[in-house]
Amino acid sequence: MSLSSSSNPRPNAPLHACTIRHDSLFKAVWDWIVLVLVIFTAIEIPFSVAFLMPLQDEHEGSIGWNFIKVTPLLVFNLWVDLMFIVDIIINFRTTFIKRNTDEVISSPKQIALHYLKTWFVVDFVAAIPFESMITPRVDSATTLFGLLKSARLLRLVRVARKLDRYSEYGTAVVILLTGLFTLIAHWLACIWHGIGNSENRNEFGWIQELKKNLNLNNNSTGPDIQTRYITALYFTLSSLTSVGFGNVSPNTDAEKIFSVCVMIIGALMYASIFGNLTAIIQRLYSRTSRFHRDLRVIEDFVKFYKIPKSTKEELDEYFRHEWAYTKGVDMETVCVHQWRAN
């Protein structure tokens, strides 16, 4: 995914064969496809490591993991890996804008060197299917599998930089911040379940307490995955938002330490994310406030000079039409700046 941008890039030499422009429609669509896949992996990988893998170990026990069994999730993950590999190939053939010169670089050699120096290592490590290289019956294979599978989350670094271009749009920032908050809550919910699952034999663990609240018998394996995930997400969201109803509470030392960390993270998120939402929302409505202010100025002008009603209506209509067309932007100033830039 090409992450460089410039307002007035100067074209370079003609494109070589199989070279893709960074601002082409194909590259834009491809970037969004990869972005969706990265978001999917950011949601699916922690869930699989925390919820699905322990359940698989319980069912298969000493038999070992059944890697041959084909599931829709396995097929889709293989397809995602293939898409990430194709993305690396595309990035080796995509032009970029040289810093400080606004020059579009289309030379295959320069493109390759630039990509190798920037994002190739991150993309390469994130695209390698490490989990398929593990022997199922080795000791601590579950932990190793989860750590290597989580290497794909490195692509979130590129996503974060790609989303910087939308920081100018207030509505987009609100959506992104809300999505970030929800994603962090999802990650913490997966960690919370991992802690509870590791202390499954402790009768005071939160999973055992949930089992008692649901009146499940002792021979039962406990609540199903759906109930566990909803409960874990409910706990993390209530902790991050400082609500904390207490119906799901930490009991063991590990759970209490994790809860303290979640509270600290929640306080930081309130300061960095929700603290900025007020300024963002105010900026969203700043033009509306200016519209009503200018409209009041016109009304005061009409009253002071006792302008006839017919002229007042024409003035109001002209003002509303001009505002709908320019959205409050001074077009003369914009044209002057554009003329000076050229």
C-alpha positions in Angstrom: 0.0 0.0 0.0 1.4 3.3 -1.0 1.4 5.7 1.9 3.1 8.7 0.4 1.0 11.6 -0.9 1.5 15.1 -2.3 -0.7 17.8 -3.6 1.1 18.5 -6.9 3.4 15.6 -7.8 5.4 16.2 -11.0 5.4 13.4 -13.5 8.6 11.6 -14.2 9.7 9.5 -17.2 7.1 7.2 -18.9 6.0 4.2 -16.8 7.8 0.9 -17.4 5.9 -2.3 -18.2 3.8 -3.7 -15.4 4.4 -0.6 -13.3 1.4 0.7 -11.3 0.8 4.3 -10.4 0.4 5.1 -6.8 -2.7 7.2 -7.5 -4.4 4.9 -9.9 -7.9 3.5 -9.3 -6.6 0.0 -9.2 -4.1 0.8 -6.4 -6.8 2.7 -4.4 -9.2 -0.3 -4.6 -6.4 -2.7 -3.8 -5.4 -0.7 -0.7 -8.9 -0.8 0.6 -9.1 -4.5 0.1 -5.9 -5.1 2.0 -7.1 -2.7 4.7 -10.2 -4.7 5.2 -8.2 -7.9 5.4 -5.8 -6.4 7.9 -8.8 -5.4 10.1 -10.1 -8.9 9.8 -6.8 -10.4 10.9 -6.7 -7.9 13.8 -10.1 -9.3 15.0 -9.7 -12.9 14.1 -6.2 -13.7 15.3 -6.7 -12.7 19.0 -10.1 -14.5 19.0 -8.6 -17.7 17.5 -5.6 -17.7 19.9 -7.7 -17.0 23.0 -10.9 -18.9 22.3 -10.6 -21.5 19.5 -7.2 -22.9 20.2 -7.8 -23.9 23.9 -11.1 -25.4 22.9 -9.3 -27.5 20.2 -6.8 -28.7 22.7 -9.5 -29.8 25.1 -11.3 -31.8 22.4 -8.3 -33.4 20.8 -6.2 -33.9 23.9 -3.3 -36.3 23.3 -4.3 -36.9 19.7 -2.8 -33.6 18.6 -4.1 -30.8 16.4 -5.8 -31.8 13.3 -4.2 -29.5 10.7 -5.6 -31.6 7.8 -9.2 -30.8 8.6 -10.4 -28.1 6.3 -12.7 -25.5 7.7 -14.1 -22.3 6.0 -11.9 -20.2 8.4 -8.8 -22.1 7.4 -9.5 -21.6 3.7 -10.2 -17.9 4.2 -7.0 -17.5 6.2 -5.0 -19.2 3.5 -6.6 -16.8 1.0 -5.7 -13.8 3.2 -2.0 -15.0 3.3 -2.0 -15.3 -0.5 -3.4 -11.7 -0.8 -0.7 -10.4 1.5 2.0 -12.1 -0.7 0.4 -10.5 -3.8 0.4 -7.2 -2.0 4.2 -7.4 -1.6 4.6 -8.1 -5.3 2.4 -5.1 -6.2 4.3 -2.8 -3.8 7.5 -3.8 -5.7 5.9 -2.4 -8.9 4.1 0.7 -7.5 5.4 4.2 -8.0 6.1 6.6 -5.2 6.6 10.3 -4.6 10.1 11.4 -3.7 10.3 13.5 -0.6 11.1 17.2 -0.9 10.9 17.1 -4.7 7.3 16.0 -5.4 8.7 13.8 -8.2 7.0 10.6 -9.2 9.6 7.8 -9.2 8.7 5.0 -11.7 12.1 3.3 -12.1 11.7 -0.3 -11.0 15.2 -0.3 -9.3 14.4 2.8 -7.3 10.9 1.5 -6.4 12.4 -1.8 -5.2 15.1 -0.1 -3.1 12.6 2.3 -1.6 10.2 -0.5 -0.6 13.1 -2.6 0.8 14.1 0.3 3.0 10.6 1.1 4.3 7.9 -1.5 4.6 9.2 -4.7 3.1 10.3 -6.3 6.4 7.0 -5.6 8.1 5.0 -6.9 5.1 7.3 -10.0 4.7 7.1 -11.0 8.4 3.3 -10.5 8.4 2.8 -12.6 5.3 4.8 -15.7 6.4 2.5 -18.5 7.7 4.6 -19.3 10.7 1.9 -21.4 12.3 2.0 -24.0 9.6 5.7 -24.6 10.4 5.0 -25.9 13.9 4.9 -29.6 14.8 1.6 -30.2 16.6 2.8 -32.4 19.4 5.8 -30.3 20.6 5.7 -28.9 24.1 4.0 -25.5 24.5 2.9 -25.6 20.9 -0.2 -23.7 21.7 1.7 -20.7 23.1 4.2 -20.8 20.2 1.4 -21.1 17.6 -0.4 -18.1 19.1 2.7 -15.9 19.2 3.7 -16.7 15.6 0.2 -16.2 14.4 0.1 -12.8 16.1 3.0 -11.6 13.9 0.4 -10.7 11.2 -0.7 -7.9 13.4 2.4 -6.0 12.4 0.5 -4.8 9.4 -1.5 -2.6 11.7 1.5 -0.3 11.8 1.1 0.4 8.1 -2.7 0.8 8.5 -2.2 3.4 11.2 0.0 5.5 8.9 -2.3 5.1 6.0 -5.3 6.4 8.1 -3.4 9.6 8.9 -4.6 11.1 5.6 -8.2 11.1 7.0 -7.2 13.1 10.1 -8.5 16.2 8.4 -12.1 14.9 8.3 -13.9 15.2 11.6 -16.5 12.5 10.9 -13.9 10.0 9.8 -11.8 10.7 12.9 -14.8 10.0 15.1 -15.5 6.7 13.3 -11.8 5.7 13.5 -11.4 6.5 17.2 -14.6 4.6 18.0 -13.3 1.6 15.9 -9.9 1.8 17.7 -11.6 1.8 21.1 -13.7 -1.2 20.2 -10.7 -3.1 18.7 -8.7 -2.5 21.9 -11.7 -3.7 24.0 -11.8 -6.8 21.8 -8.1 -7.5 22.3 -8.4 -7.0 26.1 -11.4 -9.3 26.1 -9.3 -12.0 24.5 -6.5 -11.5 27.0 -9.1 -11.6 29.9 -10.4 -15.0 28.6 -6.9 -16.3 28.2 -6.2 -15.5 31.9 -9.4 -17.1 33.0 -8.8 -20.1 30.9 -5.3 -20.6 32.3 -6.8 -20.6 35.8 -9.7 -22.8 34.9 -8.9 -25.1 37.8 -9.2 -22.3 40.3 -12.7 -22.4 41.7 -12.5 -18.6 42.2 -11.6 -17.8 38.6 -14.1 -15.7 36.6 -15.0 -18.5 34.2 -15.8 -20.8 37.2 -17.8 -18.1 38.7 -19.7 -17.6 35.4 -20.3 -21.4 35.4 -21.8 -21.2 38.9 -24.0 -18.2 37.9 -25.3 -20.2 34.9 -26.1 -23.2 37.2 -24.0 -25.5 35.1 -23.0 -28.9 36.6 -19.5 -29.7 37.6 -19.1 -32.2 34.7 -19.8 -29.5 32.2 -17.0 -28.0 30.2 -18.3 -24.6 31.1 -20.1 -21.8 29.2 -19.9 -21.9 25.4 -17.6 -19.7 23.4 -20.4 -17.2 22.6 -21.2 -16.7 26.3 -17.5 -16.4 27.2 -16.7 -13.8 24.6 -19.8 -11.7 25.3 -19.0 -11.8 29.1 -15.3 -11.0 28.5 -16.1 -8.1 26.2 -18.7 -6.8 28.6 -16.1 -6.8 31.4 -13.5 -5.0 29.4 -15.9 -2.4 28.1 -17.3 -1.7 31.6 -13.7 -1.5 32.9 -12.5 0.8 30.1 -15.4 3.1 30.5 -15.1 3.1 34.3 -18.6 1.8 34.7 -17.8 -1.5 36.4 -21.1 -2.9 37.6 -19.3 -5.6 39.5 -21.4 -8.6 38.3 -18.2 -9.8 36.5 -15.3 -9.2 38.9 -11.6 -10.3 39.2 -11.0 -12.7 42.0 -7.5 -14.2 41.5 -4.2 -12.3 41.6 -3.7 -12.5 37.9 -7.2 -11.2 37.2 -6.7 -8.3 39.6 -3.4 -7.3 38.0 -5.0 -7.4 34.6 -7.9 -5.3 35.8 -5.6 -2.7 37.2 -3.8 -2.5 33.8 -7.2 -2.2 32.0 -8.2 0.7 34.3 -5.0 2.5 33.5 -5.5 1.9 29.8 -9.0 3.2 30.1 -7.9 6.4 31.8 -5.3 7.0 29.1 -7.9 6.3 26.4 -10.3 8.8 27.9 -7.6 11.4 27.9 -6.3 10.7 24.4 -9.5 9.6 22.5 -12.6 10.8 24.2 -11.0 14.0 25.2 -10.4 14.8 21.6 -14.0 13.9 20.6 -15.3 17.1 22.1 -13.0 19.2 20.0 -13.8 17.2 16.9 -17.5 17.5 17.4 -17.2 21.2 18.0 -15.2 21.5 14.7 -17.9 19.5 12.9 -20.5 22.1 13.9 -18.3 25.1 13.6 -19.5 25.9 10.1 -23.1 25.5 11.1 -22.5 28.0 14.0 -20.9 30.4 11.6 -23.8 30.0 9.1 -26.3 31.0 11.8 -24.0 33.8 13.0 -23.8 35.3 9.5 -27.5 34.9 9.0 -28.1 36.9 12.2 -25.7 39.6 10.9 -27.8 39.9 7.7 -31.0 40.2 9.8 -29.5 42.9 11.9 -28.3 44.7 8.7 -31.9 44.5 7.3 -33.4 45.9 10.4 -30.9 48.7 10.8 -31.3 50.0 7.3 -35.0 49.1 7.0 -34.6 47.2 3.8 -37.9 46.2 2.1 -39.2 42.7 2.6 -38.8 41.7 -1.0 -35.1 42.7 -1.0 -34.6 40.9 2.3 -36.0 37.7 0.8 -33.7 38.0 -2.2 -30.7 38.7 0.1 -31.5 35.6 2.2 -32.0 33.5 -0.8 -28.6 34.6 -2.3 -26.8 34.0 1.0 -28.3 30.5 1.4 -27.5 29.6 -2.2 -23.9 30.9 -1.9 -23.4 29.0 1.4 -24.7 25.8 -0.1 -22.3 26.2 -3.0 -19.1 27.2 -1.1 -19.9 25.6 2.4 -18.5 28.8 4.0 -15.2 28.6 2.2 -13.8 31.9 0.9 -13.3 31.0 -2.8 -11.4 34.1 -3.6 -8.8 33.3 -1.0 -8.5 29.7 -2.3 -8.0 30.9 -5.8 -5.3 33.3 -4.7 -3.4 30.6 -2.9 -3.7 28.2 -5.8 -2.4 30.9 -8.2 0.6 31.5 -6.0 1.3 27.8 -5.7 1.3 27.4 -9.5 
